[in-house]
Amino acid sequence: MKKVEEKKITSEQLEKIRKQQENIAELLKAIGQLESQKHILLHQQAGVSQEIEEYKQELETQYGKIRIDIENGSYTDIVEENKE
């Protein structure tokens, strides 16, 4: 049986490839962590948005449809126009 000659790249080339692979692995890990954090933040944002909507309903029950100035707490009634 004929012996196959082993061919190799240089050690410098191999080291460069290894470093590139390490860099891409670190970047992919960081991206995964950011995506996980994004997922958590999106759930938190959805929860706060739901709280806002529920509180709007409470205020609407008490005051009717109003527009609130969040700087000073004053409000004006929202007048719905007839669409005829």
N, CA, C and O atoms as a CHARMM CRD file, in Angstrom:
* protein
*
  336
    1    1 MET  N      0.84300  -1.16200   0.00000 PROA 1      0.00000
    2    1 MET  CA     0.00000   0.00000   0.00000 PROA 1      0.00000
    3    1 MET  C      0.89500   1.23400   0.00000 PROA 1      0.00000
    4    1 MET  O      1.92000   1.29200   0.68000 PROA 1      0.00000
    5    2 LYS  N      0.47000   2.21300  -0.78700 PROA 2      0.00000
    6    2 LYS  CA     1.25900   3.43600  -0.93900 PROA 2      0.00000
    7    2 LYS  C      0.98800   4.38200   0.22000 PROA 2      0.00000
    8    2 LYS  O     -0.16600   4.61900   0.57400 PROA 2      0.00000
    9    3 LYS  N      2.04700   4.92300   0.81300 PROA 3      0.00000
   10    3 LYS  CA     1.92400   5.84800   1.93100 PROA 3      0.00000
   11    3 LYS  C      1.59600   7.23900   1.39000 PROA 3      0.00000
   12    3 LYS  O      2.25400   7.74000   0.47900 PROA 3      0.00000
   13    4 VAL  N      0.54400   7.86100   1.98500 PROA 4      0.00000
   14    4 VAL  CA     0.12500   9.19000   1.57400 PROA 4      0.00000
   15    4 VAL  C      0.97100  10.20200   2.33700 PROA 4      0.00000
   16    4 VAL  O      1.11500  10.12600   3.55700 PROA 4      0.00000
   17    5 GLU  N      1.52100  11.14100   1.59500 PROA 5      0.00000
   18    5 GLU  CA     2.35100  12.17000   2.21500 PROA 5      0.00000
   19    5 GLU  C      1.46500  13.18600   2.92200 PROA 5      0.00000
   20    5 GLU  O      0.52200  13.72300   2.34000 PROA 5      0.00000
   21    6 GLU  N      1.78400  13.43800   4.18200 PROA 6      0.00000
   22    6 GLU  CA     1.02300  14.41600   4.96000 PROA 6      0.00000
   23    6 GLU  C      1.48600  15.81100   4.59500 PROA 6      0.00000
   24    6 GLU  O      2.68000  16.11100   4.61700 PROA 6      0.00000
   25    7 LYS  N      0.52700  16.66100   4.25900 PROA 7      0.00000
   26    7 LYS  CA     0.83500  18.04000   3.90100 PROA 7      0.00000
   27    7 LYS  C      0.26300  18.94200   4.98800 PROA 7      0.00000
   28    7 LYS  O     -0.82700  18.69100   5.50300 PROA 7      0.00000
   29    8 LYS  N      1.00300  19.99100   5.33400 PROA 8      0.00000
   30    8 LYS  CA     0.55700  20.89700   6.38900 PROA 8      0.00000
   31    8 LYS  C      0.79200  22.33700   5.97800 PROA 8      0.00000
   32    8 LYS  O      1.69800  22.65700   5.20900 PROA 8      0.00000
   33    9 ILE  N     -0.07400  23.20400   6.53100 PROA 9      0.00000
   34    9 ILE  CA     0.16100  24.63900   6.38500 PROA 9      0.00000
   35    9 ILE  C      1.20500  25.03300   7.42700 PROA 9      0.00000
   36    9 ILE  O      1.56800  24.22900   8.28500 PROA 9      0.00000
   37   10 THR  N      1.67600  26.25300   7.34800 PROA 10     0.00000
   38   10 THR  CA     2.69200  26.69300   8.30400 PROA 10     0.00000
   39   10 THR  C      2.06100  26.89100   9.67700 PROA 10     0.00000
   40   10 THR  O      0.84700  27.06200   9.79200 PROA 10     0.00000
   41   11 SER  N      2.87700  26.86600  10.70000 PROA 11     0.00000
   42   11 SER  CA     2.36300  27.07100  12.05900 PROA 11     0.00000
   43   11 SER  C      1.78100  28.47700  12.20600 PROA 11     0.00000
   44   11 SER  O      0.82000  28.66700  12.95200 PROA 11     0.00000
   45   12 GLU  N      2.34600  29.46500  11.50600 PROA 12     0.00000
   46   12 GLU  CA     1.81600  30.82500  11.55400 PROA 12     0.00000
   47   12 GLU  C      0.42200  30.87900  10.93700 PROA 12     0.00000
   48   12 GLU  O     -0.47300  31.53500  11.47000 PROA 12     0.00000
   49   13 GLN  N      0.24300  30.20000   9.83100 PROA 13     0.00000
   50   13 GLN  CA    -1.06600  30.16600   9.18000 PROA 13     0.00000
   51   13 GLN  C     -2.09700  29.46700  10.06700 PROA 13     0.00000
   52   13 GLN  O     -3.23500  29.92000  10.18700 PROA 13     0.00000
   53   14 LEU  N     -1.68500  28.36200  10.68100 PROA 14     0.00000
   54   14 LEU  CA    -2.58100  27.63200  11.57200 PROA 14     0.00000
   55   14 LEU  C     -2.96500  28.49700  12.77000 PROA 14     0.00000
   56   14 LEU  O     -4.12500  28.50600  13.18200 PROA 14     0.00000
   57   15 GLU  N     -1.99600  29.22400  13.33000 PROA 15     0.00000
   58   15 GLU  CA    -2.27300  30.09600  14.46600 PROA 15     0.00000
   59   15 GLU  C     -3.24300  31.21000  14.07100 PROA 15     0.00000
   60   15 GLU  O     -4.12900  31.56500  14.85000 PROA 15     0.00000
   61   16 LYS  N     -3.08200  31.76000  12.87000 PROA 16     0.00000
   62   16 LYS  CA    -3.99500  32.81300  12.40900 PROA 16     0.00000
   63   16 LYS  C     -5.41400  32.26400  12.28200 PROA 16     0.00000
   64   16 LYS  O     -6.37000  32.93100  12.67800 PROA 16     0.00000
   65   17 ILE  N     -5.56100  31.07200  11.74100 PROA 17     0.00000
   66   17 ILE  CA    -6.88200  30.44400  11.60100 PROA 17     0.00000
   67   17 ILE  C     -7.50000  30.20000  12.96800 PROA 17     0.00000
   68   17 ILE  O     -8.69100  30.44600  13.16300 PROA 17     0.00000
   69   18 ARG  N     -6.70400  29.71700  13.91700 PROA 18     0.00000
   70   18 ARG  CA    -7.21700  29.46100  15.26400 PROA 18     0.00000
   71   18 ARG  C     -7.69800  30.75700  15.91500 PROA 18     0.00000
   72   18 ARG  O     -8.76500  30.78400  16.52900 PROA 18     0.00000
   73   19 LYS  N     -6.92400  31.81800  15.78500 PROA 19     0.00000
   74   19 LYS  CA    -7.31200  33.10900  16.36300 PROA 19     0.00000
   75   19 LYS  C     -8.60200  33.61500  15.71900 PROA 19     0.00000
   76   19 LYS  O     -9.47600  34.13000  16.41600 PROA 19     0.00000
   77   20 GLN  N     -8.73000  33.47700  14.41200 PROA 20     0.00000
   78   20 GLN  CA    -9.94900  33.89100  13.72700 PROA 20     0.00000
   79   20 GLN  C    -11.15300  33.10300  14.24100 PROA 20     0.00000
   80   20 GLN  O    -12.22000  33.67600  14.46000 PROA 20     0.00000
   81   21 GLN  N    -10.99100  31.81100  14.43100 PROA 21     0.00000
   82   21 GLN  CA   -12.07300  30.96800  14.92800 PROA 21     0.00000
   83   21 GLN  C    -12.44900  31.33700  16.36600 PROA 21     0.00000
   84   21 GLN  O    -13.62700  31.32600  16.72400 PROA 21     0.00000
   85   22 GLU  N    -11.45200  31.66100  17.18600 PROA 22     0.00000
   86   22 GLU  CA   -11.72000  32.10400  18.55100 PROA 22     0.00000
   87   22 GLU  C    -12.49600  33.42800  18.53500 PROA 22     0.00000
   88   22 GLU  O    -13.45000  33.60800  19.29100 PROA 22     0.00000
   89   23 ASN  N    -12.07100  34.34900  17.66100 PROA 23     0.00000
   90   23 ASN  CA   -12.73900  35.64600  17.55800 PROA 23     0.00000
   91   23 ASN  C    -14.19700  35.48500  17.15100 PROA 23     0.00000
   92   23 ASN  O    -15.07900  36.11600  17.73300 PROA 23     0.00000
   93   24 ILE  N    -14.45100  34.64500  16.15800 PROA 24     0.00000
   94   24 ILE  CA   -15.83600  34.47500  15.70200 PROA 24     0.00000
   95   24 ILE  C    -16.67300  33.80500  16.78700 PROA 24     0.00000
   96   24 ILE  O    -17.84800  34.13600  16.94800 PROA 24     0.00000
   97   25 ALA  N    -16.09400  32.87900  17.52800 PROA 25     0.00000
   98   25 ALA  CA   -16.82300  32.21500  18.60700 PROA 25     0.00000
   99   25 ALA  C    -17.16800  33.21800  19.70800 PROA 25     0.00000
  100   25 ALA  O    -18.27900  33.19100  20.23700 PROA 25     0.00000
  101   26 GLU  N    -16.23700  34.09700  20.05600 PROA 26     0.00000
  102   26 GLU  CA   -16.49300  35.11700  21.07200 PROA 26     0.00000
  103   26 GLU  C    -17.58400  36.08000  20.61400 PROA 26     0.00000
  104   26 GLU  O    -18.45700  36.45800  21.39600 PROA 26     0.00000
  105   27 LEU  N    -17.52900  36.47500  19.34400 PROA 27     0.00000
  106   27 LEU  CA   -18.54500  37.38600  18.82000 PROA 27     0.00000
  107   27 LEU  C    -19.92700  36.73700  18.81700 PROA 27     0.00000
  108   27 LEU  O    -20.91500  37.37600  19.17900 PROA 27     0.00000
  109   28 LEU  N    -19.99700  35.48100  18.41300 PROA 28     0.00000
  110   28 LEU  CA   -21.28200  34.77900  18.40300 PROA 28     0.00000
  111   28 LEU  C    -21.83400  34.61600  19.81700 PROA 28     0.00000
  112   28 LEU  O    -23.04300  34.70800  20.02800 PROA 28     0.00000
  113   29 LYS  N    -20.95600  34.37700  20.77700 PROA 29     0.00000
  114   29 LYS  CA   -21.38000  34.28200  22.16800 PROA 29     0.00000
  115   29 LYS  C    -21.93600  35.61900  22.64300 PROA 29     0.00000
  116   29 LYS  O    -22.97900  35.66300  23.29700 PROA 29     0.00000
  117   30 ALA  N    -21.24100  36.71300  22.31600 PROA 30     0.00000
  118   30 ALA  CA   -21.70200  38.05000  22.70500 PROA 30     0.00000
  119   30 ALA  C    -23.05200  38.36800  22.06400 PROA 30     0.00000
  120   30 ALA  O    -23.93300  38.93500  22.71000 PROA 30     0.00000
  121   31 ILE  N    -23.20900  38.00300  20.80200 PROA 31     0.00000
  122   31 ILE  CA   -24.48800  38.23000  20.11000 PROA 31     0.00000
  123   31 ILE  C    -25.59900  37.44900  20.80900 PROA 31     0.00000
  124   31 ILE  O    -26.69700  37.97000  21.00500 PROA 31     0.00000
  125   32 GLY  N    -25.32200  36.21900  21.18000 PROA 32     0.00000
  126   32 GLY  CA   -26.31300  35.40000  21.88300 PROA 32     0.00000
  127   32 GLY  C    -26.71800  36.02500  23.20400 PROA 32     0.00000
  128   32 GLY  O    -27.89600  36.03300  23.56200 PROA 32     0.00000
  129   33 GLN  N    -25.73000  36.55200  23.93400 PROA 33     0.00000
  130   33 GLN  CA   -26.03200  37.20000  25.20400 PROA 33     0.00000
  131   33 GLN  C    -26.89200  38.44300  24.98800 PROA 33     0.00000
  132   33 GLN  O    -27.82700  38.69600  25.74700 PROA 33     0.00000
  133   34 LEU  N    -26.57400  39.21500  23.95400 PROA 34     0.00000
  134   34 LEU  CA   -27.36300  40.40800  23.65400 PROA 34     0.00000
  135   34 LEU  C    -28.78600  40.04700  23.24400 PROA 34     0.00000
  136   34 LEU  O    -29.73800  40.71800  23.64400 PROA 34     0.00000
  137   35 GLU  N    -28.93200  39.00000  22.45500 PROA 35     0.00000
  138   35 GLU  CA   -30.26900  38.57100  22.03800 PROA 35     0.00000
  139   35 GLU  C    -31.08400  38.11400  23.24300 PROA 35     0.00000
  140   35 GLU  O    -32.28300  38.37900  23.32400 PROA 35     0.00000
  141   36 SER  N    -30.43300  37.42800  24.17300 PROA 36     0.00000
  142   36 SER  CA   -31.11300  36.99500  25.38900 PROA 36     0.00000
  143   36 SER  C    -31.54900  38.20500  26.20600 PROA 36     0.00000
  144   36 SER  O    -32.67300  38.25000  26.70700 PROA 36     0.00000
  145   37 GLN  N    -30.66700  39.17500  26.34000 PROA 37     0.00000
  146   37 GLN  CA   -30.99000  40.39500  27.07600 PROA 37     0.00000
  147   37 GLN  C    -32.11500  41.15300  26.36900 PROA 37     0.00000
  148   37 GLN  O    -33.01000  41.69200  27.02000 PROA 37     0.00000
  149   38 LYS  N    -32.06400  41.19100  25.03600 PROA 38     0.00000
  150   38 LYS  CA   -33.11400  41.85000  24.26200 PROA 38     0.00000
  151   38 LYS  C    -34.46300  41.18700  24.52300 PROA 38     0.00000
  152   38 LYS  O    -35.47600  41.86700  24.69100 PROA 38     0.00000
  153   39 HSD  N    -34.46800  39.86000  24.55500 PROA 39     0.00000
  154   39 HSD  CA   -35.69900  39.10500  24.80000 PROA 39     0.00000
  155   39 HSD  C    -36.29200  39.47300  26.15900 PROA 39     0.00000
  156   39 HSD  O    -37.49600  39.69700  26.28300 PROA 39     0.00000
  157   40 ILE  N    -35.43500  39.53000  27.16600 PROA 40     0.00000
  158   40 ILE  CA   -35.88200  39.88500  28.51700 PROA 40     0.00000
  159   40 ILE  C    -36.45500  41.30100  28.52700 PROA 40     0.00000
  160   40 ILE  O    -37.52200  41.54100  29.09100 PROA 40     0.00000
  161   41 LEU  N    -35.74100  42.23500  27.89900 PROA 41     0.00000
  162   41 LEU  CA   -36.18600  43.63000  27.87000 PROA 41     0.00000
  163   41 LEU  C    -37.50600  43.78800  27.12300 PROA 41     0.00000
  164   41 LEU  O    -38.35800  44.57700  27.53200 PROA 41     0.00000
  165   42 LEU  N    -37.68200  43.05100  26.04100 PROA 42     0.00000
  166   42 LEU  CA   -38.93500  43.12200  25.29700 PROA 42     0.00000
  167   42 LEU  C    -40.11500  42.63400  26.14400 PROA 42     0.00000
  168   42 LEU  O    -41.20800  43.19600  26.07300 PROA 42     0.00000
  169   43 HSD  N    -39.89100  41.58600  26.94400 PROA 43     0.00000
  170   43 HSD  CA   -40.94900  41.11300  27.83700 PROA 43     0.00000
  171   43 HSD  C    -41.26500  42.16100  28.89800 PROA 43     0.00000
  172   43 HSD  O    -42.42900  42.38600  29.23000 PROA 43     0.00000
  173   44 GLN  N    -40.22600  42.79800  29.42600 PROA 44     0.00000
  174   44 GLN  CA   -40.45000  43.84300  30.42200 PROA 44     0.00000
  175   44 GLN  C    -41.22000  45.01000  29.81800 PROA 44     0.00000
  176   44 GLN  O    -42.13200  45.55000  30.44400 PROA 44     0.00000
  177   45 GLN  N    -40.85200  45.39800  28.60200 PROA 45     0.00000
  178   45 GLN  CA   -41.53100  46.49700  27.90800 PROA 45     0.00000
  179   45 GLN  C    -42.98900  46.15000  27.66900 PROA 45     0.00000
  180   45 GLN  O    -43.86000  47.00600  27.82700 PROA 45     0.00000
  181   46 ALA  N    -43.27100  44.91700  27.29300 PROA 46     0.00000
  182   46 ALA  CA   -44.65400  44.49700  27.06700 PROA 46     0.00000
  183   46 ALA  C    -45.45100  44.56800  28.37300 PROA 46     0.00000
  184   46 ALA  O    -46.62000  44.95300  28.37100 PROA 46     0.00000
  185   47 GLY  N    -44.81800  44.19700  29.47500 PROA 47     0.00000
  186   47 GLY  CA   -45.49100  44.26900  30.77400 PROA 47     0.00000
  187   47 GLY  C    -45.81600  45.69800  31.16100 PROA 47     0.00000
  188   47 GLY  O    -46.91300  45.98000  31.64200 PROA 47     0.00000
  189   48 VAL  N    -44.87200  46.60100  30.95400 PROA 48     0.00000
  190   48 VAL  CA   -45.10900  48.00900  31.27500 PROA 48     0.00000
  191   48 VAL  C    -46.19200  48.58100  30.37200 PROA 48     0.00000
  192   48 VAL  O    -47.04700  49.33700  30.83300 PROA 48     0.00000
  193   49 SER  N    -46.16700  48.23200  29.09900 PROA 49     0.00000
  194   49 SER  CA   -47.20400  48.70900  28.16800 PROA 49     0.00000
  195   49 SER  C    -48.58400  48.23300  28.61200 PROA 49     0.00000
  196   49 SER  O    -49.56100  48.97600  28.52200 PROA 49     0.00000
  197   50 GLN  N    -48.66000  47.00600  29.08700 PROA 50     0.00000
  198   50 GLN  CA   -49.93800  46.48200  29.57400 PROA 50     0.00000
  199   50 GLN  C    -50.39000  47.25200  30.81400 PROA 50     0.00000
  200   50 GLN  O    -51.56700  47.58500  30.94600 PROA 50     0.00000
  201   51 GLU  N    -49.44500  47.53800  31.72900 PROA 51     0.00000
  202   51 GLU  CA   -49.78400  48.32300  32.92000 PROA 51     0.00000
  203   51 GLU  C    -50.30700  49.70500  32.52100 PROA 51     0.00000
  204   51 GLU  O    -51.27000  50.19800  33.11000 PROA 51     0.00000
  205   52 ILE  N    -49.68000  50.32400  31.53000 PROA 52     0.00000
  206   52 ILE  CA   -50.10500  51.64700  31.05800 PROA 52     0.00000
  207   52 ILE  C    -51.53600  51.57800  30.54100 PROA 52     0.00000
  208   52 ILE  O    -52.36200  52.42100  30.89000 PROA 52     0.00000
  209   53 GLU  N    -51.83200  50.58900  29.72000 PROA 53     0.00000
  210   53 GLU  CA   -53.17500  50.46000  29.15900 PROA 53     0.00000
  211   53 GLU  C    -54.21300  50.21900  30.24700 PROA 53     0.00000
  212   53 GLU  O    -55.31400  50.76700  30.19300 PROA 53     0.00000
  213   54 GLU  N    -53.86300  49.40100  31.23100 PROA 54     0.00000
  214   54 GLU  CA   -54.80100  49.14000  32.31800 PROA 54     0.00000
  215   54 GLU  C    -55.05500  50.41700  33.12500 PROA 54     0.00000
  216   54 GLU  O    -56.18800  50.68200  33.52700 PROA 54     0.00000
  217   55 TYR  N    -54.00600  51.20300  33.35900 PROA 55     0.00000
  218   55 TYR  CA   -54.18300  52.43700  34.12800 PROA 55     0.00000
  219   55 TYR  C    -54.96600  53.47700  33.32300 PROA 55     0.00000
  220   55 TYR  O    -55.74700  54.24500  33.88600 PROA 55     0.00000
  221   56 LYS  N    -54.75400  53.49600  32.01300 PROA 56     0.00000
  222   56 LYS  CA   -55.55700  54.38900  31.15900 PROA 56     0.00000
  223   56 LYS  C    -57.03000  54.07100  31.31700 PROA 56     0.00000
  224   56 LYS  O    -57.86400  54.97400  31.38500 PROA 56     0.00000
  225   57 GLN  N    -57.35100  52.77300  31.37600 PROA 57     0.00000
  226   57 GLN  CA   -58.74900  52.36500  31.53600 PROA 57     0.00000
  227   57 GLN  C    -59.29400  52.82500  32.88500 PROA 57     0.00000
  228   57 GLN  O    -60.43500  53.28100  32.97100 PROA 57     0.00000
  229   58 GLU  N    -58.48200  52.70700  33.94000 PROA 58     0.00000
  230   58 GLU  CA   -58.91800  53.18600  35.25900 PROA 58     0.00000
  231   58 GLU  C    -59.21900  54.68200  35.21000 PROA 58     0.00000
  232   58 GLU  O    -60.25600  55.13200  35.69600 PROA 58     0.00000
  233   59 LEU  N    -58.30400  55.44400  34.61900 PROA 59     0.00000
  234   59 LEU  CA   -58.49100  56.89600  34.54200 PROA 59     0.00000
  235   59 LEU  C    -59.69800  57.25200  33.68500 PROA 59     0.00000
  236   59 LEU  O    -60.44500  58.17700  34.00200 PROA 59     0.00000
  237   60 GLU  N    -59.88200  56.50600  32.59300 PROA 60     0.00000
  238   60 GLU  CA   -61.02500  56.78100  31.72700 PROA 60     0.00000
  239   60 GLU  C    -62.33700  56.49800  32.45600 PROA 60     0.00000
  240   60 GLU  O    -63.32300  57.20500  32.25300 PROA 60     0.00000
  241   61 THR  N    -62.35300  55.47400  33.29900 PROA 61     0.00000
  242   61 THR  CA   -63.54200  55.17300  34.09100 PROA 61     0.00000
  243   61 THR  C    -63.84600  56.32500  35.04600 PROA 61     0.00000
  244   61 THR  O    -65.00600  56.68400  35.25000 PROA 61     0.00000
  245   62 GLN  N    -62.79800  56.89600  35.62700 PROA 62     0.00000
  246   62 GLN  CA   -62.98900  57.97300  36.59700 PROA 62     0.00000
  247   62 GLN  C    -63.26100  59.32600  35.94000 PROA 62     0.00000
  248   62 GLN  O    -64.12100  60.07400  36.40600 PROA 62     0.00000
  249   63 TYR  N    -62.53300  59.65200  34.85500 PROA 63     0.00000
  250   63 TYR  CA   -62.60300  60.99800  34.27000 PROA 63     0.00000
  251   63 TYR  C    -63.25200  61.05300  32.88700 PROA 63     0.00000
  252   63 TYR  O    -63.53100  62.14300  32.38500 PROA 63     0.00000
  253   64 GLY  N    -63.49400  59.91600  32.27100 PROA 64     0.00000
  254   64 GLY  CA   -63.92400  59.90200  30.87700 PROA 64     0.00000
  255   64 GLY  C    -62.69200  59.99600  29.99200 PROA 64     0.00000
  256   64 GLY  O    -61.56300  59.88800  30.47100 PROA 64     0.00000
  257   65 LYS  N    -62.91600  60.19800  28.69800 PROA 65     0.00000
  258   65 LYS  CA   -61.78000  60.29000  27.77800 PROA 65     0.00000
  259   65 LYS  C    -61.12200  61.65700  27.91600 PROA 65     0.00000
  260   65 LYS  O    -61.73600  62.69600  27.67400 PROA 65     0.00000
  261   66 ILE  N    -59.85700  61.62300  28.31200 PROA 66     0.00000
  262   66 ILE  CA   -59.12700  62.86700  28.55200 PROA 66     0.00000
  263   66 ILE  C    -57.73000  62.78600  27.96000 PROA 66     0.00000
  264   66 ILE  O    -57.20700  61.70900  27.67200 PROA 66     0.00000
  265   67 ARG  N    -57.15100  63.95700  27.79200 PROA 67     0.00000
  266   67 ARG  CA   -55.75100  64.08600  27.37500 PROA 67     0.00000
  267   67 ARG  C    -55.02900  64.73600  28.55100 PROA 67     0.00000
  268   67 ARG  O    -55.39800  65.82900  28.98000 PROA 67     0.00000
  269   68 ILE  N    -53.99000  64.06100  29.07800 PROA 68     0.00000
  270   68 ILE  CA   -53.29800  64.53200  30.27900 PROA 68     0.00000
  271   68 ILE  C    -51.95700  65.16200  29.91100 PROA 68     0.00000
  272   68 ILE  O    -51.19100  64.61200  29.12000 PROA 68     0.00000
  273   69 ASP  N    -51.69000  66.32500  30.49900 PROA 69     0.00000
  274   69 ASP  CA   -50.37600  66.96400  30.37500 PROA 69     0.00000
  275   69 ASP  C    -49.49900  66.35600  31.47300 PROA 69     0.00000
  276   69 ASP  O    -49.70100  66.62800  32.65600 PROA 69     0.00000
  277   70 ILE  N    -48.53100  65.53600  31.07700 PROA 70     0.00000
  278   70 ILE  CA   -47.72600  64.84500  32.08800 PROA 70     0.00000
  279   70 ILE  C    -46.72900  65.76500  32.79200 PROA 70     0.00000
  280   70 ILE  O    -46.07700  65.35000  33.75000 PROA 70     0.00000
  281   71 GLU  N    -46.60600  67.00000  32.32900 PROA 71     0.00000
  282   71 GLU  CA   -45.72500  67.95400  32.99200 PROA 71     0.00000
  283   71 GLU  C    -46.35600  68.49500  34.26800 PROA 71     0.00000
  284   71 GLU  O    -45.68100  68.64300  35.28600 PROA 71     0.00000
  285   72 ASN  N    -47.66900  68.79300  34.20900 PROA 72     0.00000
  286   72 ASN  CA   -48.29200  69.42000  35.37200 PROA 72     0.00000
  287   72 ASN  C    -49.56400  68.71600  35.86700 PROA 72     0.00000
  288   72 ASN  O    -50.14600  69.13200  36.86900 PROA 72     0.00000
  289   73 GLY  N    -49.99600  67.66200  35.17800 PROA 73     0.00000
  290   73 GLY  CA   -51.15800  66.90400  35.63300 PROA 73     0.00000
  291   73 GLY  C    -52.49900  67.44700  35.18500 PROA 73     0.00000
  292   73 GLY  O    -53.53700  66.86000  35.49100 PROA 73     0.00000
  293   74 SER  N    -52.49700  68.55600  34.46500 PROA 74     0.00000
  294   74 SER  CA   -53.77700  69.08800  33.99100 PROA 74     0.00000
  295   74 SER  C    -54.29100  68.20700  32.85600 PROA 74     0.00000
  296   74 SER  O    -53.52800  67.48400  32.21600 PROA 74     0.00000
  297   75 TYR  N    -55.58400  68.28200  32.62400 PROA 75     0.00000
  298   75 TYR  CA   -56.15000  67.49000  31.53900 PROA 75     0.00000
  299   75 TYR  C    -57.25600  68.24500  30.83200 PROA 75     0.00000
  300   75 TYR  O    -57.86400  69.16900  31.37100 PROA 75     0.00000
  301   76 THR  N    -57.49200  67.81300  29.59800 PROA 76     0.00000
  302   76 THR  CA   -58.60300  68.34300  28.81400 PROA 76     0.00000
  303   76 THR  C    -59.43600  67.16700  28.33100 PROA 76     0.00000
  304   76 THR  O    -58.92400  66.07100  28.10100 PROA 76     0.00000
  305   77 ASP  N    -60.71400  67.41600  28.18400 PROA 77     0.00000
  306   77 ASP  CA   -61.60400  66.37200  27.68600 PROA 77     0.00000
  307   77 ASP  C    -61.34500  66.14100  26.20100 PROA 77     0.00000
  308   77 ASP  O    -61.02700  67.06900  25.45800 PROA 77     0.00000
  309   78 ILE  N    -61.48500  64.90400  25.79400 PROA 78     0.00000
  310   78 ILE  CA   -61.39600  64.56900  24.36900 PROA 78     0.00000
  311   78 ILE  C    -62.82000  64.54300  23.83700 PROA 78     0.00000
  312   78 ILE  O    -63.64800  63.74900  24.28100 PROA 78     0.00000
  313   79 VAL  N    -63.09000  65.40800  22.89500 PROA 79     0.00000
  314   79 VAL  CA   -64.41700  65.49200  22.31800 PROA 79     0.00000
  315   79 VAL  C    -64.41700  64.68400  21.02700 PROA 79     0.00000
  316   79 VAL  O    -63.65600  64.96800  20.10200 PROA 79     0.00000
  317   80 GLU  N    -65.27300  63.68400  20.97700 PROA 80     0.00000
  318   80 GLU  CA   -65.38100  62.86800  19.78000 PROA 80     0.00000
  319   80 GLU  C    -66.34600  63.52800  18.81800 PROA 80     0.00000
  320   80 GLU  O    -67.45900  63.90000  19.18900 PROA 80     0.00000
  321   81 GLU  N    -65.90500  63.66900  17.57400 PROA 81     0.00000
  322   81 GLU  CA   -66.74200  64.30100  16.56000 PROA 81     0.00000
  323   81 GLU  C    -67.64200  63.24900  15.93000 PROA 81     0.00000
  324   81 GLU  O    -67.22800  62.10600  15.73900 PROA 81     0.00000
  325   82 ASN  N    -68.87600  63.63200  15.60500 PROA 82     0.00000
  326   82 ASN  CA   -69.79200  62.75400  14.90100 PROA 82     0.00000
  327   82 ASN  C    -69.31400  62.59000  13.46900 PROA 82     0.00000
  328   82 ASN  O    -68.97900  63.56900  12.80100 PROA 82     0.00000
  329   83 LYS  N    -69.28300  61.36400  13.00500 PROA 83     0.00000
  330   83 LYS  CA   -68.84000  61.09000  11.63300 PROA 83     0.00000
  331   83 LYS  C    -70.06100  60.85700  10.76300 PROA 83     0.00000
  332   83 LYS  O    -70.36900  59.72200  10.40200 PROA 83     0.00000
  333   84 GLU  N    -70.74600  61.92400  10.43300 PROA 84     0.00000
  334   84 GLU  CA   -71.95200  61.80700   9.59600 PROA 84     0.00000
  335   84 GLU  C    -71.76000  62.50800   8.30200 PROA 84     0.00000
  336   84 GLU  O    -72.66400  62.52000   7.46600 PROA 84     0.00000
